[in-house]
Each structure stands twice: as C-alpha cells, then as structure tokens.
C-alpha cells in the first residue's frame, strides 16, 4: 500500500476531525456552562449549511454564504435560547432531551417547508477548486486544506476568547459557580444567550464548510451530532482542548479504520468478506476508542474529576 495514499487518508481524517470539532466545541461550551443536554445542536449545523447554500446560489459568493451561515445559526441559537432553552435550565435532563428533540423535528420540518425535500448543492469556491502538491509528491485538494486551517484557527480563537477576554472570564466563572457570578451582578441570562449563540454559530460554520463537500439536505446534522457527543465524552466535558484532541482522534480513527481495515482483512479473507467485515469493524472503532478512554479516564482525557 503506497505511503502517499495513507498520508492522504490521514489528512482526510484530520479534516473530518476539524469539522467535528466545530460542532463539539459549541456543544461542550453549552453543556459545560449551562449543564444543558442539547440534542438540537445538529439543527444549527443544518441551518448554517442551508443558509450558505441559498446565499451562495443567490449572490454567487461563497464568502457571503459563510457570513450568512454564521449569522443565521447564531440568530437561530439566540432565538431558541430565549424562547425555549431558558425555561429548561432548572428542569431535569429528561425534560431537556424531550424539548430539544422536539426542536429537531421543528427545524427539520421548517427547513423542508422553506427549501423543499430535495437537497441543495454548494460548489467549492473557484479559487479553491484545485489541488496542491505537498511534500512527498502528494496532491491534495486545496479546499480541504483550507478547512483544516480554518478549524485550527477557530480553535486558537476560542482559546483566546476563553482565556484572554472578559467574556471568557465570565464563561469560566459561570462554569465553576453560576450562583456566585450572578450574585456579583453579572447578567447570567445574557451570558447564557451569548454562549448559546456562539455555540450555534460554530455549528453553522461547520455545516457551511461541509456543505461544499456533500449535498445539503434535511437531517444532515444528526449523524455529526452523535460524533460530537462521542468527542465530548472522550475529551472531557467543558474542555475546548479536550474537544480538539478528541475530534482529531475520532476523525483519524474513523477515516483510517475505514481505509485500512478492509485491506488488512483482505490478507486472509476473500475480498467481499474482507470488505464487509472490515467496514463493520471500522464503524465501531470510535465507540471502542471511547470505551477504552473511559476505562482509564472516566472523566475524559481532559475532564475535571
């Protein structure tokens, strides 16, 4: 098996992991600060993808589509937090699960009503629709490299936001002791709305970036949401660093597993059986990874006991 092909798949796994990080980062912020189980987070991913596709189709500008995805997802997140989520903080997790599951259905049917049941297609920007030659003679799509760079820049920006700004100081304080910062005069309701909008905007950005690599359709956020929950468990609840490391681990494990396992089983099984068995095992690898991490680190890699 050529080494260049393995490196290419590793880059695909890194790009996949960065996309999951954009989902998981917002989700871990929301869960860490608010203690809220938000099953509707995947709907913001879908909102960003549809907003980007519709805006890019209308204006011909992918950058305007990205801006629209951020604005639409953030606005949807703020509206949902004020109208629905704010009433769930004092309720138990079962009520939160039921309410946010209902939001999934509302978003799905609302999107289907606005855009129809057929998928939309978002083209890769013309300037990025080419390959670049990497060291070792590997030609790799420029757009996927840009997605990796954007994700890493977002991770750095989030770290600066959390650790170097007044808003970040309030977010960290709210995660540790929300009653105390409320007693000190911090507008806790406004803080929660801001955190929820930031998390939704990150999910929307992920949807817009992925929309150029696959079709934009109703329900596209739910599979990514499952992976984001896996990432949070692996990395540790409330940890942005854990979300980044966990996302990269999940992305590489899933992509390389699907690529390498069928070939490995092909050494001693017939091709059809090797493909079936290898693919089945590869689909379980991320959950095996999660189980192994929980055995040795029950709070996740960077979770606080």
N, C-alpha and C positions, 0 to 999 in steps of 0.2 A: 504494500500500500504506500503510495507516494507521501512523503512527509509534507509536501506543499498542500496536499488535499486535507490532511489532518489539521494543519495550521489554519486553512481557510474555514474549516468547520469550527475550530476553536474561536475564530473571530465572529462567526455567526452566533456561537453560544454567548460570546461577550455582548454582542449587540442585543440578543434576546434578553440577557440578564439586565442590561441597562434599561430596556423598555419595562421590564417587570419592576425595576427599582423605582421608576417614576410613579408607578401605581402604589407600590408598597410604602414609599416614603410618606405620601399623603395619608395612607391608611394607618401607618404606625403613629404619625403625629396625632391623628384624630383619636385613636384608641389610647395612646399614652396620656394625652392631656385630658380628654373627656371621659375616658373609660367606656366609650360607646362602641358597640359592635355594629358596624355599618355595612350591611350587605348591598346597599345601593351604590357603593363606590364604583362598581363597574359601569353603572349607568352614566357617570361623568366621563368615563373613558369613551363610551359610545357617543355622548353629546359632543365631545371635542372632535371626534372623527367626522361626524356628520356636519358640524359647523365648518370645519376646514374644507371638506369636500364641496359643500354647497358654495362657500365663499370663493374658493379657488375656481370653481366652474363659472361663477358669475363674473369674476374680475380678471381671471387669468393669472393671478398672483398667488403663489404658494405661501409667501411670507404673510400676505394679508390673511390667508387661510389659517396660518399658525396663530396670528394675533386674534382672529375670531374664535379659534378653539379655546384659547386661554380665557378670553372674555366670557364666552358662552358658558364654559364649565364653571368658572368662578362665580358668575351670576347665578347659575342654577344651584350651585352649592350653598351660596349665601341665602337664597330664597328658601331652599329646603331646610336649612338650619333654623331660620327664623320661623317658618310656618309649621314645621313638623318636629324636627330633631330636638328643639329646645324643650319640648314637652316630655322628652323621654329620658333626660339625664337622671331623674330621681326614680325611674322605673327599673324593674329588674331586666336582665339580659334577654329573657324570653320575649318580653314586650318589644324590646329594641329590634330583635330579629324579625318578629312578625311585622312591625311597622316598616322597617327598611325593605323587607321582602315585598311588601305591598308597593313601595316606591319603585321597585324594579318593574313590576307589571305596569304601573302608571307611565313610567318613562318609555317602556317598550311600545306600548300601545299609542302613546302620544307621538313618538318618533315615526311609527308606522303610519299614523294619520297625516303627519306633515310631509313625509318623504315617500310614502308608499312601501310596499313589501319587497320591491326589487333592490338589490344592492347598488350602491354608488361606487364609482371608481375614481381614484385620485392618482394623478400621474406624478411620477418623480420629477422635481424641477429640472428643466433642460440643462442647467449648468452643472447639475449633479448626476445626470443620467449617463455616466461613463465609468469606466474602470480606471484604477490607478495601479501602477506597478510597485509592489512592495519588495523589500529585500528578499532575496531567495527566488526571484522570478515569479512571485505570486501576484496575479492580477485579481484585484478585489473591487467590488462596486464602491464608488466614492460616497454614494448616499448612505450606505451602511456605516462607513467610517465616520461620516458626519453625525449620524445618530449616536454612535459611541461617544464622540467628543461632546455632543450636546448633553448627554446623560451625565458624563463625568463633570462637566461644568455646572450642571444643576446641583449635583451632589456637593460640589465645593461651595456653591452659593447658599445651599441650605445650611451647611456647617457654619458659614459666616453669619447667616441670619440667626441661627440658634445661639451661637456663642459670642457674637460681637455686636449685637444690636439690642436696643431697649425692648423691642417686641420679643426677641428671642429670650431675653432675661425673664420676661413675664411668662412666656410659654414654659420655660423650665421651672419657674416657680409654681405655675399652675399645675404642672405635672406632679410636683412634690407635695404641695399643700394649697389647694384651691381656696379653702376657707380662710386661710391666713391672708393671701393676697387680696381677697375680696374685702376683708376687714381693713386692709391698708388703703382702700379706696380705688383699687383697680376695677375697671368696668369688666367684670368677668363675662357678661353676656356678649359684649363687643369683642372680647378676646376670643371667645369660642367661635363666633361668626367668622372672624378673620382666619383662624386656624382651619376651619372647615372649608372656607373659600380657597385658601392656599392648597389644601389637600386636593380639592376638586379640580383646581387649575392644573396641578401636576398630572392628574389622571387624564384630563382633557388634552394636555400636551402629548402624553404617551399615545393616546388614540389618534391624534393628528399625524404623528410621525409614523405610526404603524399603518395608517390608512393608505400610505403610498406603497406599501409592500403587500397588501392584501385588499380584498374587497371590503367596503364599508357597509355593514349590514346590522340589522336589529339583533340584539343579543350578543354582539361581539365582545362585550366587556366581561361577561360572566366567567369564561374559561381563564382569562387573565386574573380575575379577582381571586379565583381559587389558588393560583400560583402565588399571588401576593400574600394571602394568608399563610401559605407554607413558608414563604420568605420571612414573615414576621415571627413565626414560631422558631425558625432556625436562627435568625439573627438576634432575637430578643425584643420584647415589646417595648416600644418607646425609644429605640436606639436607631438613629439615622445611619450610623456606621454599621450596625448590625444589618439594617435593611440593604445597604450597598453590598456588603460582603455576602450576605445570604442570597441576594439576587444574582450575583455573579456565579456563585456556587450552583444555584439551581439552573441558570442558563447554560453553563458549561456541562453540567451533569446530564441535563435533558438532551442537549444537542449532540454531544459526543457519544452519549449512550445510544441514541437512535442511529448514529452513523457507524459506530464501531461494533456494537454487539451482534448485529446480523452477520457481519463479516467474520467475527470471531467464532460464532456457532457454525458458520459455513465450512470451517476446517474439519468438522467431524459429522455434520448433518447434511442431508441433501438441501439444495438451495431454497426450496419452498418452505421446508420445515425450519431451516435456519432463519429465514426472514420472519416467519410467524412467531417463533419462539423468542428471537432476539427483539423484535418490536414489542412484544408483550412485556418482556422483562424491562426494556428501556422505558416504557410508560410508567413503570413502578419505581424507577430509580430515585426520583426526587422524594418520594414518600419513605423509601428505605433510608435515604440520607437524613431526612427529618427524624426518623425513629432513632438512628444512630446518634445524632446530635443530642436528642432528648435523654438518651440513656446516660450520657456523660455530662451533659449540661442541661438540666431540666428547665432552666430559665432562658435557654438560648445562648448563643455564643457570646453576646454582649449584654444580656439581660441582667437586671439587678435583682438579687435574691430578696 
